[in-house]
Amino acid sequence: MIGTEKTEADAAKRLDAFVDAAFAFALTLLIITGGLPPATMADLATALGRIPAFAASFALIVLFWMQHRAFGRITARRDGWATGFSLGIVFVMLIYVFPLRLLAEGTFHFVFGQRLPGRGLITSFADLRTLYVVYGLGFGLLAGLFAGLFAAALRAPDLTDAGQVEARLTVRIWSVIAVIGLLSILAAAFVPIQLAPWLPGSIYGVIPLAVWLLASRQSKTVARAQAGAEA
C-alpha cells in the first residue's frame, strides 16, 4: 500500500514537472516569435517596443501555469482524467502562444497610435476576424480543460473540505470563462468586424467582473453554511 502511494506520488511529481517545463517552453516560444535578437540600435529599439505586448502575454501564460499549480496544491492524486486534462492543457498552450503574441502585439500597436511594433501583422479586417476566432478557440479550449481538470480533482480521495470548496468554485469560474471565450468567437464571426473591430476583444473584459461575482457568491454561501453549523 505504501509502495503504491509512493509510486502515485512520484508519477504526479513527474507529470507536474513536465507541465512546468512545457509552460517554460511556451514562454520561450513567445520570445522567439517576437523576432530575431537585436543586431543594431534600431533592432534594439524595436525589441524594447515589444515589451508591453510580451508582458501582457507573459502574465496570461503565468496565470494559466499558476492555476495548474493550484490544482497540484489541493490534491496530490493524478487519475487518468487529470493526466489527460493536464496533457491537453500543454498541447493547446503550445499552439495558443502564437495567436496570443500576434493579438497582443497588434493590440498595443493600435492602442499606442502605431508607435509600437506590430505594423503588418494584421493587414485587413478579415485577418483580424480570423485572429480573434483562432485566439478565442485556444482561450476557450484552455478554459474548458481547466474546468475539467478541477472537476477531476473533485473525485480525488485526498481532497479536503476546503479543497472541495475551492475546486467547485474554480470549475464554475473556468466554465464561465470558457463561455466568454465562445461569445468573443461569435462576435468576431457574426458581427461586422468593420463596425466594431474592438468588440470581440473587449468581451474578455467581462472576466474580472464574472470572477468577482462568483467568488462573492461562494463566500456568502460558505458564510451561511458556517453560521448554520454554529447554530
N, C-alpha and C positions, 0 to 999 in steps of 0.2 A: 504493500500500500504506500509506504513511504517512498519506495523507488518509483512508483508510478507518478506520485505527486511531484517528485524531483524532475522526472522526465517532462511532465507537462509544463513545469516552471521554466525549464531550460528551453523548451520549444517556444514558449511565449516570449522569452528574452530574445531568442534569435529572430522571431518574427518582428518584434518591436525594433530591434537593431536594423533589420532590413528596411523597414518603413522609414526609420530615421535617416538612413543613408540615401534612400530614394528621394526624400524631401530635400536633402542637401544637394543631391544631383539636380533636382528641379531648379534650385536657386542658381546652380552653375549654368544650366541651360538658359536661364533668364539673363545672365550676364553675357553669355556667348552670343545670344541672338541680338543683343544690343549693338553689336558692331565689332570691328577689329580693334585691337589695342591701339591707343593713340600713338602716332609716329611724329606728328608735328604739333605745334601750339594750336593750330586750327582744329586738329583732331581732338586735342585735349579739351578745348572749349566745347566741342560737340558732345564729348563724353560727359563732361560736367553738366551739360544741359539735360542729359538723360536721367540725372539723379532723382528728380521728383517722381518721374514715372517708375523708376526702379524701386524707389522707397515704397510707393503705393503697392506695387506688385509684390515686393518682399513682405510687406505687412500682411497681405492677404494669404500668401503661402504659409507664413508663420502661424497665422490664425488657424488654418486647416491642420497644421502639424500639432499645434497645442491641443486641438480637440482630440486628436488621436492619442496624445499623451494623457489627456483627461480620462479617456476610455481605459487606458492601462492602469490608471490610478485607482479606479473604482472596482476593477476586477483583474485578477491575475490569470484567469482561465481563458483559453482560446479554443472554442469548438470549431467545427468545420465552417459554420456560418460566419463567425467572427473573422476567421482566417480569409475566407472568400471576400468579405467586405473590405478587409484591410488591403488585400492584393488588388481589388478593384479600384480602391482609392489611389493606390500607387500608379496603376495603369492610366487612369483618367488624368491624374495630376501631371504626368509626364507629357501628355498631349495638351492639356489645358494651359500650360505655361506659355505656349506660343500665341494663341489669341489674346491671352491676358496681357502680354507685353505689347502687342500691337494696339489693343484698345487703350491701355494706359498711356502709351506714348502719343497716340493720336489725340486722346482727350486733353492732355497737358499742352500739346501743340496748339490746339484750338482755343483752350481757355486762356492761355497767355499770349493771345494775339499772334500766333505763328512765330514767336520769338524763340521757342524751344524746338529741339529736333523733332521731326515727325513728318516733314514735308514729303509727299509722295507715297506714304504708307497707305492712305485711303484716298483714292483718286476720283471716286464717284459715289453717289448715293446708293447705288447698287452694291458697291464694295462695303459701305457702312452697314447696310441691311444684312449682308452675308456675315460680316464680322460679329454683329450683335447676336445673330442666330447661333453661330458656332460657339461664341463665348457663353451664351445662355445655356446651350446644351451641356457644355462642360461644367458650368457652375451648378446647373440643376442636377446633373448626374452625381457630382460630388456631394451635394446636399442630401440627395436621396440615399447615397451609400453611407453617409454618416448617420442618417436616421436609422438605417438598417443595422449599422454597427452597434449603436446604443440599444436598439431593440434586442439584439443578440445578447447584450450584457445583462438584460433583464432575466435571462434564463440561467445565468451563472450561479452555481450553488454557494459561492463565497460572497455574494453581494449583500452588503449591509442594508439596513433600513434607509440610512442616509444616502447610500449609493443608489438604491432603488428610486428614491425621490429625484435625485439628480439625473439618473438615466431617463426616467419618464419625461422630465422637463426637457431634456436635450433632444429626445425623439420628437417632441412637439415642435421645438424650435427649428430643427433641421427640416422637418416636414413642411412647415410654413415657409421657410427659406426656399425650398425646392419649388413650391407653388409660385413664389415671387419670381423666381427664375423663369418659370413657364410663362407667366404673364409678360415678362420682358420679351420673350421669344414671340409671343402672339402679337405684341405691339409692333415689333420690328417687321413681322411678316405681313400684317394686315392693315396697319395704319400707314398712310402715305408718308414715307420717310422724309420727303421733301418738305412737308408741312411742319413736322416736329422731329428733327433729327436727334434731339436731346431726350425724347420721351422714353425709349427703351432703357437707356442708361439711368435716367432719373428714377425709374421704378425701384431700382435697388436701394434707393434712399429710404424706402419704407422699412427696410430690415431692422435698423436700430429701434424704431418705434414698436415693431412687432415683437422683438425680443424683450423689450422693457415691459410690454403689456403681459406677455406670457409669464415672465419672471414675477411680476407683481401679483398676478392671479395665483401663481403657485405659492408665493409667500403667504398670501391671505388664507389659502386652503390649509397649509401646514399650521398656521397660527390657530385657525379654528379647530383643527384636529387636536392640537396640543391642549387648547382650552377645554375641549370636551373630555379629554383624558384626565385632566386635573380635576375636573368637576366630578 
